[in-house]
Amino acid sequence: MPAELLSLIVPVYNEAANFPNLVREVERHVPLPFTLNVVYDFDADTTVPVAREFAASRPWLRLVKNRGKGVVGALRTGFEVVGAGPALVVMADLSDDLSSIPAMLDLYRVGARIVCPSRYCPGGRQIGGPWLKKTLSRLAGISLNMLLRFPTRDATNNFRLYDAALVNELPIESEGGFKLALELTAKAFRRGVRIAELPTTWRDRVAGDSRFKFRKWLPKYAYWYGYACLAGFERKLGLVPPMDVASSVSKAEPRSPRRTA
């Protein structure tokens, strides 16, 4: 039986400067076959003409108009378009280490329905980024993991592989910002869904402007942190289904991408 097709979901907002390098990184690290869904908000986005030029010679690259608004609308649109199978959220700013994708797919194919690359597990790293933001992110993830056995030490990293059918079953409540990864993983944790972790390296963007608004979105991150805490306490009391545990990976073996026609 052939493996399910990997779909990448990339929300973009004026990423013309980064997009050519993103395509090169995808071609370097992601084994064929796959699709790359570039989700944009408006036709004047600077990414659109660049992406269309690349798509002319790459049938796996598709442009998708956001059916909602903002990054959450783009991700919701992407998951709806994909429908089922492995769906990988990738940011266009080149912060994510795409070399870990083959190992992520391996974990998905042995039963994990969410695979979480982690900056904070053994072997993971974070290079750059605002000190306060990364400190709070680290504290949130590690505290959930240590106190409540949340299955990843990096609760807020949006670079994440999901089973698209699972995401489409969950009601997405987030309306803005980048907290969707925490929401979806916390809800899956409460359901007892199998979740795996492996190390990754995250690098701060080198081109373009970040749309992350720390003060505006911090209270909403706190809400989903509280939800994850509640799920952990419910689990301790036996009030929710038992966890289908996937072994966390502390060190991913290096692999060369396999490319097939």
C-alpha atoms as an extended CHARMM CRD file, in Angstrom:
* protein
*
       261  EXT
         1         1  MET       CA              0.0000000000        0.0000000000        0.0000000000  PROA      1               0.0000000000
         2         2  PRO       CA              1.5910000000        3.3410000000       -0.9770000000  PROA      2               0.0000000000
         3         3  ALA       CA              2.4530000000        5.8430000000        1.7470000000  PROA      3               0.0000000000
         4         4  GLU       CA              0.0530000000        8.7270000000        2.1660000000  PROA      4               0.0000000000
         5         5  LEU       CA              1.0380000000       11.8910000000        0.3310000000  PROA      5               0.0000000000
         6         6  LEU       CA              2.7000000000       14.5350000000        2.4740000000  PROA      6               0.0000000000
         7         7  SER       CA              1.1430000000       17.9880000000        2.2090000000  PROA      7               0.0000000000
         8         8  LEU       CA              3.0000000000       21.0910000000        3.3410000000  PROA      8               0.0000000000
         9         9  ILE       CA              0.9340000000       24.0910000000        4.4440000000  PROA      9               0.0000000000
        10        10  VAL       CA              2.7870000000       27.4100000000        4.2510000000  PROA      10              0.0000000000
        11        11  PRO       CA              0.9350000000       30.5930000000        5.2960000000  PROA      11              0.0000000000
        12        12  VAL       CA              2.5590000000       33.6300000000        3.7040000000  PROA      12              0.0000000000
        13        13  TYR       CA              2.4130000000       37.3870000000        4.0870000000  PROA      13              0.0000000000
        14        14  ASN       CA              4.7630000000       39.3710000000        1.8180000000  PROA      14              0.0000000000
        15        15  GLU       CA              7.4810000000       36.7040000000        1.8660000000  PROA      15              0.0000000000
        16        16  ALA       CA              8.9090000000       37.3900000000       -1.6040000000  PROA      16              0.0000000000
        17        17  ALA       CA             12.4350000000       37.7420000000       -0.2050000000  PROA      17              0.0000000000
        18        18  ASN       CA             12.3120000000       34.3890000000        1.5730000000  PROA      18              0.0000000000
        19        19  PHE       CA             10.2690000000       32.3010000000       -0.8500000000  PROA      19              0.0000000000
        20        20  PRO       CA             12.9980000000       31.2560000000       -3.3470000000  PROA      20              0.0000000000
        21        21  ASN       CA             15.1800000000       29.9730000000       -0.5040000000  PROA      21              0.0000000000
        22        22  LEU       CA             12.1950000000       28.1830000000        1.0010000000  PROA      22              0.0000000000
        23        23  VAL       CA             11.6070000000       26.3260000000       -2.2770000000  PROA      23              0.0000000000
        24        24  ARG       CA             15.2850000000       25.3580000000       -2.4110000000  PROA      24              0.0000000000
        25        25  GLU       CA             15.1480000000       24.0280000000        1.1640000000  PROA      25              0.0000000000
        26        26  VAL       CA             11.9810000000       22.0530000000        0.3930000000  PROA      26              0.0000000000
        27        27  GLU       CA             13.5610000000       20.5120000000       -2.7060000000  PROA      27              0.0000000000
        28        28  ARG       CA             16.6860000000       19.6810000000       -0.7430000000  PROA      28              0.0000000000
        29        29  HSD       CA             15.0840000000       18.0060000000        2.2490000000  PROA      29              0.0000000000
        30        30  VAL       CA             11.5500000000       16.7890000000        1.4440000000  PROA      30              0.0000000000
        31        31  PRO       CA             11.2830000000       13.4020000000       -0.2770000000  PROA      31              0.0000000000
        32        32  LEU       CA              8.9070000000       13.2220000000       -3.2250000000  PROA      32              0.0000000000
        33        33  PRO       CA              5.9820000000       12.8650000000       -3.6590000000  PROA      33              0.0000000000
        34        34  PHE       CA              4.4950000000       15.8210000000       -1.7740000000  PROA      34              0.0000000000
        35        35  THR       CA              2.4480000000       18.9550000000       -2.3330000000  PROA      35              0.0000000000
        36        36  LEU       CA              3.3380000000       22.4490000000       -1.1580000000  PROA      36              0.0000000000
        37        37  ASN       CA              0.2460000000       24.5690000000       -0.4690000000  PROA      37              0.0000000000
        38        38  VAL       CA              1.0850000000       28.2730000000       -0.3080000000  PROA      38              0.0000000000
        39        39  VAL       CA             -1.8240000000       30.0240000000        1.4240000000  PROA      39              0.0000000000
        40        40  TYR       CA             -2.0340000000       33.7840000000        0.8710000000  PROA      40              0.0000000000
        41        41  ASP       CA             -4.4640000000       36.4520000000        2.0890000000  PROA      41              0.0000000000
        42        42  PHE       CA             -4.6830000000       38.8880000000       -0.8400000000  PROA      42              0.0000000000
        43        43  ASP       CA             -3.6810000000       39.0510000000       -4.5050000000  PROA      43              0.0000000000
        44        44  ALA       CA             -1.2390000000       41.9330000000       -3.9620000000  PROA      44              0.0000000000
        45        45  ASP       CA              0.8600000000       39.8690000000       -1.5410000000  PROA      45              0.0000000000
        46        46  THR       CA              4.4670000000       40.0690000000       -2.7990000000  PROA      46              0.0000000000
        47        47  THR       CA              4.7910000000       36.2960000000       -2.4340000000  PROA      47              0.0000000000
        48        48  VAL       CA              2.1540000000       35.5490000000       -5.0690000000  PROA      48              0.0000000000
        49        49  PRO       CA              4.0070000000       36.4260000000       -8.3090000000  PROA      49              0.0000000000
        50        50  VAL       CA              7.1840000000       34.7490000000       -7.0660000000  PROA      50              0.0000000000
        51        51  ALA       CA              5.2760000000       31.6000000000       -6.1080000000  PROA      51              0.0000000000
        52        52  ARG       CA              3.4370000000       31.5430000000       -9.4520000000  PROA      52              0.0000000000
        53        53  GLU       CA              6.7580000000       31.6920000000      -11.2850000000  PROA      53              0.0000000000
        54        54  PHE       CA              8.0680000000       28.6980000000       -9.3370000000  PROA      54              0.0000000000
        55        55  ALA       CA              4.7670000000       26.8170000000       -9.7140000000  PROA      55              0.0000000000
        56        56  ALA       CA              5.0200000000       27.0120000000      -13.5230000000  PROA      56              0.0000000000
        57        57  SER       CA              7.7980000000       24.3810000000      -13.4370000000  PROA      57              0.0000000000
        58        58  ARG       CA              6.8420000000       22.5740000000      -10.2210000000  PROA      58              0.0000000000
        59        59  PRO       CA              3.4800000000       20.7630000000      -10.3740000000  PROA      59              0.0000000000
        60        60  TRP       CA              3.6560000000       20.0150000000       -6.6440000000  PROA      60              0.0000000000
        61        61  LEU       CA              3.4720000000       23.7410000000       -5.7610000000  PROA      61              0.0000000000
        62        62  ARG       CA             -0.0440000000       25.1520000000       -5.4160000000  PROA      62              0.0000000000
        63        63  LEU       CA             -1.3540000000       28.6040000000       -4.5100000000  PROA      63              0.0000000000
        64        64  VAL       CA             -4.4180000000       28.6470000000       -2.2600000000  PROA      64              0.0000000000
        65        65  LYS       CA             -6.4470000000       31.7620000000       -1.3830000000  PROA      65              0.0000000000
        66        66  ASN       CA             -7.1560000000       32.1170000000        2.3220000000  PROA      66              0.0000000000
        67        67  ARG       CA            -10.8720000000       31.5200000000        2.9530000000  PROA      67              0.0000000000
        68        68  GLY       CA            -10.6240000000       33.3610000000        6.2720000000  PROA      68              0.0000000000
        69        69  LYS       CA             -8.1160000000       35.9320000000        7.4270000000  PROA      69              0.0000000000
        70        70  GLY       CA             -4.7100000000       35.9310000000        9.0470000000  PROA      70              0.0000000000
        71        71  VAL       CA             -2.4870000000       33.0000000000        9.9000000000  PROA      71              0.0000000000
        72        72  VAL       CA             -5.2070000000       30.9750000000       11.6440000000  PROA      72              0.0000000000
        73        73  GLY       CA             -7.5060000000       31.3730000000        8.6480000000  PROA      73              0.0000000000
        74        74  ALA       CA             -4.6490000000       30.3230000000        6.3740000000  PROA      74              0.0000000000
        75        75  LEU       CA             -3.9200000000       27.2030000000        8.4050000000  PROA      75              0.0000000000
        76        76  ARG       CA             -7.6070000000       26.2960000000        8.6780000000  PROA      76              0.0000000000
        77        77  THR       CA             -7.9100000000       26.7140000000        4.8930000000  PROA      77              0.0000000000
        78        78  GLY       CA             -4.8210000000       24.5590000000        4.3670000000  PROA      78              0.0000000000
        79        79  PHE       CA             -6.1250000000       21.7090000000        6.5080000000  PROA      79              0.0000000000
        80        80  GLU       CA             -9.5050000000       21.8550000000        4.7580000000  PROA      80              0.0000000000
        81        81  VAL       CA             -7.8210000000       21.6840000000        1.3440000000  PROA      81              0.0000000000
        82        82  VAL       CA             -5.6100000000       18.7630000000        2.4040000000  PROA      82              0.0000000000
        83        83  GLY       CA             -8.4910000000       16.8520000000        3.9920000000  PROA      83              0.0000000000
        84        84  ALA       CA             -6.5850000000       13.7980000000        5.2610000000  PROA      84              0.0000000000
        85        85  GLY       CA             -3.1080000000       12.3640000000        5.5540000000  PROA      85              0.0000000000
        86        86  PRO       CA              0.0870000000       13.9370000000        6.9180000000  PROA      86              0.0000000000
        87        87  ALA       CA             -0.0060000000       17.7430000000        6.8610000000  PROA      87              0.0000000000
        88        88  LEU       CA              3.0920000000       19.7050000000        7.8450000000  PROA      88              0.0000000000
        89        89  VAL       CA              2.8790000000       23.3570000000        8.8850000000  PROA      89              0.0000000000
        90        90  VAL       CA              5.9680000000       25.2770000000        7.7730000000  PROA      90              0.0000000000
        91        91  MET       CA              6.6660000000       28.9730000000        8.1790000000  PROA      91              0.0000000000
        92        92  ALA       CA              8.0170000000       30.7820000000        5.1040000000  PROA      92              0.0000000000
        93        93  ASP       CA             10.6080000000       32.7420000000        7.1050000000  PROA      93              0.0000000000
        94        94  LEU       CA             13.2280000000       29.9250000000        6.9680000000  PROA      94              0.0000000000
        95        95  SER       CA             13.2560000000       29.5350000000       10.7560000000  PROA      95              0.0000000000
        96        96  ASP       CA             12.3610000000       25.8290000000       10.5970000000  PROA      96              0.0000000000
        97        97  ASP       CA             14.8860000000       23.0310000000       10.0480000000  PROA      97              0.0000000000
        98        98  LEU       CA             13.4090000000       21.0310000000        7.1870000000  PROA      98              0.0000000000
        99        99  SER       CA             16.1120000000       18.3450000000        7.4250000000  PROA      99              0.0000000000
       100       100  SER       CA             14.0360000000       16.6940000000       10.1820000000  PROA      100             0.0000000000
       101       101  ILE       CA             11.0550000000       16.0510000000        7.8830000000  PROA      101             0.0000000000
       102       102  PRO       CA             11.9940000000       12.4560000000        6.8910000000  PROA      102             0.0000000000
       103       103  ALA       CA             12.2810000000       11.5010000000       10.5840000000  PROA      103             0.0000000000
       104       104  MET       CA              8.9470000000       13.2220000000       11.2880000000  PROA      104             0.0000000000
       105       105  LEU       CA              7.2990000000       11.1880000000        8.5400000000  PROA      105             0.0000000000
       106       106  ASP       CA              8.7430000000        7.9880000000        9.9990000000  PROA      106             0.0000000000
       107       107  LEU       CA              7.1170000000        8.7620000000       13.3660000000  PROA      107             0.0000000000
       108       108  TYR       CA              3.8120000000        9.5690000000       11.6710000000  PROA      108             0.0000000000
       109       109  ARG       CA              3.8850000000        6.3210000000        9.7240000000  PROA      109             0.0000000000
       110       110  VAL       CA              4.3330000000        4.2280000000       12.8750000000  PROA      110             0.0000000000
       111       111  GLY       CA              1.2610000000        5.7510000000       14.4840000000  PROA      111             0.0000000000
       112       112  ALA       CA              1.8870000000        9.2570000000       15.8120000000  PROA      112             0.0000000000
       113       113  ARG       CA             -0.9440000000       11.5840000000       14.7670000000  PROA      113             0.0000000000
       114       114  ILE       CA              0.9770000000       14.7150000000       15.7790000000  PROA      114             0.0000000000
       115       115  VAL       CA              4.7600000000       15.0050000000       15.5350000000  PROA      115             0.0000000000
       116       116  CYS       CA              6.3610000000       17.9070000000       17.4050000000  PROA      116             0.0000000000
       117       117  PRO       CA              9.8670000000       19.1220000000       16.5460000000  PROA      117             0.0000000000
       118       118  SER       CA             11.2340000000       20.5270000000       19.8070000000  PROA      118             0.0000000000
       119       119  ARG       CA             13.7650000000       23.2540000000       20.5080000000  PROA      119             0.0000000000
       120       120  TYR       CA             13.8450000000       22.2610000000       24.1690000000  PROA      120             0.0000000000
       121       121  CYS       CA             14.3180000000       18.4820000000       24.2340000000  PROA      121             0.0000000000
       122       122  PRO       CA             17.8380000000       16.9610000000       24.2470000000  PROA      122             0.0000000000
       123       123  GLY       CA             19.4720000000       17.7940000000       20.9120000000  PROA      123             0.0000000000
       124       124  GLY       CA             17.1770000000       20.7490000000       20.1820000000  PROA      124             0.0000000000
       125       125  ARG       CA             18.3630000000       24.3490000000       19.8250000000  PROA      125             0.0000000000
       126       126  GLN       CA             17.0160000000       27.8580000000       19.3980000000  PROA      126             0.0000000000
       127       127  ILE       CA             19.2270000000       30.4510000000       17.7070000000  PROA      127             0.0000000000
       128       128  GLY       CA             18.1870000000       34.0800000000       18.0450000000  PROA      128             0.0000000000
       129       129  GLY       CA             14.7760000000       35.5270000000       18.7750000000  PROA      129             0.0000000000
       130       130  PRO       CA             13.6150000000       37.8870000000       21.5630000000  PROA      130             0.0000000000
       131       131  TRP       CA             14.8620000000       36.8020000000       25.0010000000  PROA      131             0.0000000000
       132       132  LEU       CA             11.5280000000       37.1790000000       26.8330000000  PROA      132             0.0000000000
       133       133  LYS       CA              9.5400000000       35.3440000000       24.1700000000  PROA      133             0.0000000000
       134       134  LYS       CA             11.8680000000       32.3410000000       24.0300000000  PROA      134             0.0000000000
       135       135  THR       CA             12.2260000000       32.1880000000       27.8370000000  PROA      135             0.0000000000
       136       136  LEU       CA              8.4590000000       32.0710000000       28.3940000000  PROA      136             0.0000000000
       137       137  SER       CA              8.0570000000       29.5620000000       25.5730000000  PROA      137             0.0000000000
       138       138  ARG       CA             10.6900000000       27.2820000000       27.1230000000  PROA      138             0.0000000000
       139       139  LEU       CA              9.1780000000       27.5860000000       30.6100000000  PROA      139             0.0000000000
       140       140  ALA       CA              5.6730000000       26.8190000000       29.3180000000  PROA      140             0.0000000000
       141       141  GLY       CA              6.7050000000       23.7070000000       27.4170000000  PROA      141             0.0000000000
       142       142  ILE       CA              9.0590000000       22.2490000000       30.0040000000  PROA      142             0.0000000000
       143       143  SER       CA              6.6750000000       22.8850000000       32.9090000000  PROA      143             0.0000000000
       144       144  LEU       CA              3.7970000000       21.1330000000       31.1190000000  PROA      144             0.0000000000
       145       145  ASN       CA              6.0500000000       18.1980000000       30.2920000000  PROA      145             0.0000000000
       146       146  MET       CA              7.5920000000       17.8110000000       33.7420000000  PROA      146             0.0000000000
       147       147  LEU       CA              4.4780000000       18.3860000000       35.8440000000  PROA      147             0.0000000000
       148       148  LEU       CA              1.7530000000       16.8860000000       33.6820000000  PROA      148             0.0000000000
       149       149  ARG       CA              3.5830000000       14.6710000000       31.1750000000  PROA      149             0.0000000000
       150       150  PHE       CA              2.5000000000       16.7800000000       28.2260000000  PROA      150             0.0000000000
       151       151  PRO       CA              4.0910000000       14.8430000000       25.3420000000  PROA      151             0.0000000000
       152       152  THR       CA              6.3380000000       17.6260000000       24.0300000000  PROA      152             0.0000000000
       153       153  ARG       CA              8.6760000000       20.0690000000       25.7540000000  PROA      153             0.0000000000
       154       154  ASP       CA              8.0180000000       22.6270000000       23.0100000000  PROA      154             0.0000000000
       155       155  ALA       CA              4.3220000000       23.4410000000       23.2950000000  PROA      155             0.0000000000
       156       156  THR       CA              4.3680000000       26.5680000000       21.1180000000  PROA      156             0.0000000000
       157       157  ASN       CA              6.4370000000       25.6440000000       18.0500000000  PROA      157             0.0000000000
       158       158  ASN       CA              4.2260000000       25.9550000000       14.9510000000  PROA      158             0.0000000000
       159       159  PHE       CA              6.5100000000       23.7280000000       12.8640000000  PROA      159             0.0000000000
       160       160  ARG       CA              4.4880000000       20.5730000000       13.4100000000  PROA      160             0.0000000000
       161       161  LEU       CA              3.2020000000       17.5340000000       11.5140000000  PROA      161             0.0000000000
       162       162  TYR       CA             -0.4610000000       16.6580000000       11.9670000000  PROA      162             0.0000000000
       163       163  ASP       CA             -2.8960000000       14.0690000000       10.7520000000  PROA      163             0.0000000000
       164       164  ALA       CA             -5.1330000000       16.4040000000        8.7350000000  PROA      164             0.0000000000
       165       165  ALA       CA             -8.2710000000       14.3510000000        9.4180000000  PROA      165             0.0000000000
       166       166  LEU       CA             -7.6650000000       14.7380000000       13.1570000000  PROA      166             0.0000000000
       167       167  VAL       CA             -7.3350000000       18.5200000000       12.8470000000  PROA      167             0.0000000000
       168       168  ASN       CA            -10.5260000000       18.7260000000       10.8160000000  PROA      168             0.0000000000
       169       169  GLU       CA            -12.3390000000       16.7950000000       13.5890000000  PROA      169             0.0000000000
       170       170  LEU       CA            -11.2170000000       19.2760000000       16.2350000000  PROA      170             0.0000000000
       171       171  PRO       CA            -13.0510000000       22.5890000000       16.4580000000  PROA      171             0.0000000000
       172       172  ILE       CA            -10.4310000000       25.3030000000       15.8850000000  PROA      172             0.0000000000
       173       173  GLU       CA            -11.2750000000       28.0940000000       18.2970000000  PROA      173             0.0000000000
       174       174  SER       CA             -8.2660000000       30.3730000000       17.8250000000  PROA      174             0.0000000000
       175       175  GLU       CA             -9.0750000000       33.4670000000       15.7960000000  PROA      175             0.0000000000
       176       176  GLY       CA             -5.6400000000       35.0070000000       15.3690000000  PROA      176             0.0000000000
       177       177  GLY       CA             -1.9780000000       34.6930000000       16.1610000000  PROA      177             0.0000000000
       178       178  PHE       CA              0.2900000000       31.6580000000       16.1880000000  PROA      178             0.0000000000
       179       179  LYS       CA             -1.1850000000       29.8330000000       19.1920000000  PROA      179             0.0000000000
       180       180  LEU       CA             -2.9510000000       27.2250000000       17.0610000000  PROA      180             0.0000000000
       181       181  ALA       CA             -0.1930000000       24.6410000000       17.6280000000  PROA      181             0.0000000000
       182       182  LEU       CA             -0.7080000000       24.8290000000       21.3880000000  PROA      182             0.0000000000
       183       183  GLU       CA             -4.4890000000       24.6400000000       20.9980000000  PROA      183             0.0000000000
       184       184  LEU       CA             -4.4460000000       21.6000000000       18.7050000000  PROA      184             0.0000000000
       185       185  THR       CA             -1.8130000000       19.7110000000       20.6900000000  PROA      185             0.0000000000
       186       186  ALA       CA             -3.5790000000       20.4040000000       24.0020000000  PROA      186             0.0000000000
       187       187  LYS       CA             -6.8880000000       19.1450000000       22.5710000000  PROA      187             0.0000000000
       188       188  ALA       CA             -5.2090000000       16.0340000000       21.1570000000  PROA      188             0.0000000000
       189       189  PHE       CA             -3.5110000000       15.4450000000       24.5270000000  PROA      189             0.0000000000
       190       190  ARG       CA             -6.8990000000       15.5990000000       26.2520000000  PROA      190             0.0000000000
       191       191  ARG       CA             -8.2550000000       13.0220000000       23.7760000000  PROA      191             0.0000000000
       192       192  GLY       CA             -5.3550000000       10.6470000000       24.4190000000  PROA      192             0.0000000000
       193       193  VAL       CA             -4.0580000000       10.9450000000       20.8460000000  PROA      193             0.0000000000
       194       194  ARG       CA             -0.5880000000        9.5640000000       20.1480000000  PROA      194             0.0000000000
       195       195  ILE       CA              1.9290000000       12.4350000000       19.9870000000  PROA      195             0.0000000000
       196       196  ALA       CA              5.6750000000       12.1740000000       19.3110000000  PROA      196             0.0000000000
       197       197  GLU       CA              8.6040000000       14.5600000000       19.7960000000  PROA      197             0.0000000000
       198       198  LEU       CA             12.0160000000       14.9000000000       18.1710000000  PROA      198             0.0000000000
       199       199  PRO       CA             14.7210000000       17.5820000000       18.3690000000  PROA      199             0.0000000000
       200       200  THR       CA             14.9640000000       20.4950000000       15.9730000000  PROA      200             0.0000000000
       201       201  THR       CA             16.9490000000       23.6910000000       15.4950000000  PROA      201             0.0000000000
       202       202  TRP       CA             15.0520000000       26.9670000000       15.1390000000  PROA      202             0.0000000000
       203       203  ARG       CA             16.6900000000       30.1070000000       13.7310000000  PROA      203             0.0000000000
       204       204  ASP       CA             15.2750000000       33.6240000000       13.8390000000  PROA      204             0.0000000000
       205       205  ARG       CA             14.2460000000       35.0520000000       10.4530000000  PROA      205             0.0000000000
       206       206  VAL       CA             16.8530000000       36.9260000000        8.4100000000  PROA      206             0.0000000000
       207       207  ALA       CA             14.4960000000       38.6800000000        5.9470000000  PROA      207             0.0000000000
       208       208  GLY       CA             11.0200000000       40.2060000000        6.1140000000  PROA      208             0.0000000000
       209       209  ASP       CA              9.0380000000       41.2970000000        9.1540000000  PROA      209             0.0000000000
       210       210  SER       CA              7.5590000000       39.0290000000       11.8040000000  PROA      210             0.0000000000
       211       211  ARG       CA              3.8010000000       39.3450000000       12.4520000000  PROA      211             0.0000000000
       212       212  PHE       CA              4.1100000000       37.9800000000       15.9790000000  PROA      212             0.0000000000
       213       213  LYS       CA              2.6400000000       40.4400000000       18.5010000000  PROA      213             0.0000000000
       214       214  PHE       CA              3.7860000000       39.1650000000       21.8940000000  PROA      214             0.0000000000
       215       215  ARG       CA              1.7600000000       41.3970000000       24.2390000000  PROA      215             0.0000000000
       216       216  LYS       CA             -1.4370000000       41.0520000000       22.2130000000  PROA      216             0.0000000000
       217       217  TRP       CA             -1.3690000000       37.2620000000       22.0620000000  PROA      217             0.0000000000
       218       218  LEU       CA              0.1580000000       36.3540000000       25.4450000000  PROA      218             0.0000000000
       219       219  PRO       CA             -3.2530000000       36.1370000000       27.2260000000  PROA      219             0.0000000000
       220       220  LYS       CA             -4.5110000000       33.7500000000       24.5510000000  PROA      220             0.0000000000
       221       221  TYR       CA             -1.4260000000       31.5460000000       24.9240000000  PROA      221             0.0000000000
       222       222  ALA       CA             -2.1320000000       31.5720000000       28.6780000000  PROA      222             0.0000000000
       223       223  TYR       CA             -5.6820000000       30.3270000000       28.0250000000  PROA      223             0.0000000000
       224       224  TRP       CA             -4.4590000000       27.2710000000       26.0890000000  PROA      224             0.0000000000
       225       225  TYR       CA             -1.6770000000       26.6800000000       28.6340000000  PROA      225             0.0000000000
       226       226  GLY       CA             -4.4280000000       26.5090000000       31.2520000000  PROA      226             0.0000000000
       227       227  TYR       CA             -6.4370000000       24.1480000000       29.0380000000  PROA      227             0.0000000000
       228       228  ALA       CA             -3.4060000000       21.8350000000       28.7490000000  PROA      228             0.0000000000
       229       229  CYS       CA             -2.9500000000       21.9580000000       32.5550000000  PROA      229             0.0000000000
       230       230  LEU       CA             -6.6040000000       21.0230000000       33.0560000000  PROA      230             0.0000000000
       231       231  ALA       CA             -6.2430000000       18.1350000000       30.6040000000  PROA      231             0.0000000000
       232       232  GLY       CA             -3.1680000000       16.9400000000       32.5000000000  PROA      232             0.0000000000
       233       233  PHE       CA             -5.0040000000       16.9910000000       35.8370000000  PROA      233             0.0000000000
       234       234  GLU       CA             -7.9730000000       15.1800000000       34.2870000000  PROA      234             0.0000000000
       235       235  ARG       CA             -5.5490000000       12.5570000000       33.0240000000  PROA      235             0.0000000000
       236       236  LYS       CA             -4.0250000000       12.1180000000       36.4960000000  PROA      236             0.0000000000
       237       237  LEU       CA             -7.5260000000       11.6020000000       37.9150000000  PROA      237             0.0000000000
       238       238  GLY       CA             -8.4780000000        9.1340000000       35.1740000000  PROA      238             0.0000000000
       239       239  LEU       CA            -11.2480000000       11.3520000000       33.8050000000  PROA      239             0.0000000000
       240       240  VAL       CA            -10.1100000000       11.2540000000       30.1620000000  PROA      240             0.0000000000
       241       241  PRO       CA             -9.0380000000        8.4000000000       27.8330000000  PROA      241             0.0000000000
       242       242  PRO       CA             -5.5900000000        6.8820000000       28.5350000000  PROA      242             0.0000000000
       243       243  MET       CA             -2.7300000000        8.3280000000       26.5330000000  PROA      243             0.0000000000
       244       244  ASP       CA             -1.6280000000        6.4080000000       23.4540000000  PROA      244             0.0000000000
       245       245  VAL       CA              2.0540000000        7.0910000000       24.1420000000  PROA      245             0.0000000000
       246       246  ALA       CA              4.6000000000        7.4110000000       21.3590000000  PROA      246             0.0000000000
       247       247  SER       CA              8.2030000000        7.2320000000       22.4960000000  PROA      247             0.0000000000
       248       248  SER       CA              9.8840000000       10.6220000000       22.4020000000  PROA      248             0.0000000000
       249       249  VAL       CA             12.9630000000       10.7770000000       20.2290000000  PROA      249             0.0000000000
       250       250  SER       CA             15.9530000000       12.3930000000       21.9110000000  PROA      250             0.0000000000
       251       251  LYS       CA             18.2090000000       12.3120000000       18.8890000000  PROA      251             0.0000000000
       252       252  ALA       CA             17.0970000000       11.9300000000       15.2830000000  PROA      252             0.0000000000
       253       253  GLU       CA             19.3530000000        9.8630000000       13.0850000000  PROA      253             0.0000000000
       254       254  PRO       CA             20.7260000000       11.8440000000       10.1100000000  PROA      254             0.0000000000
       255       255  ARG       CA             19.1590000000       10.8300000000        6.8500000000  PROA      255             0.0000000000
       256       256  SER       CA             19.4950000000       11.7700000000        3.2340000000  PROA      256             0.0000000000
       257       257  PRO       CA             16.2310000000       12.6540000000        1.5030000000  PROA      257             0.0000000000
       258       258  ARG       CA             14.9480000000       10.0090000000       -0.8760000000  PROA      258             0.0000000000
       259       259  ARG       CA             13.7610000000       11.3890000000       -4.1610000000  PROA      259             0.0000000000
       260       260  THR       CA             11.6120000000        9.4110000000       -6.5130000000  PROA      260             0.0000000000
       261       261  ALA       CA             10.0030000000       10.3300000000       -9.7690000000  PROA      261             0.0000000000
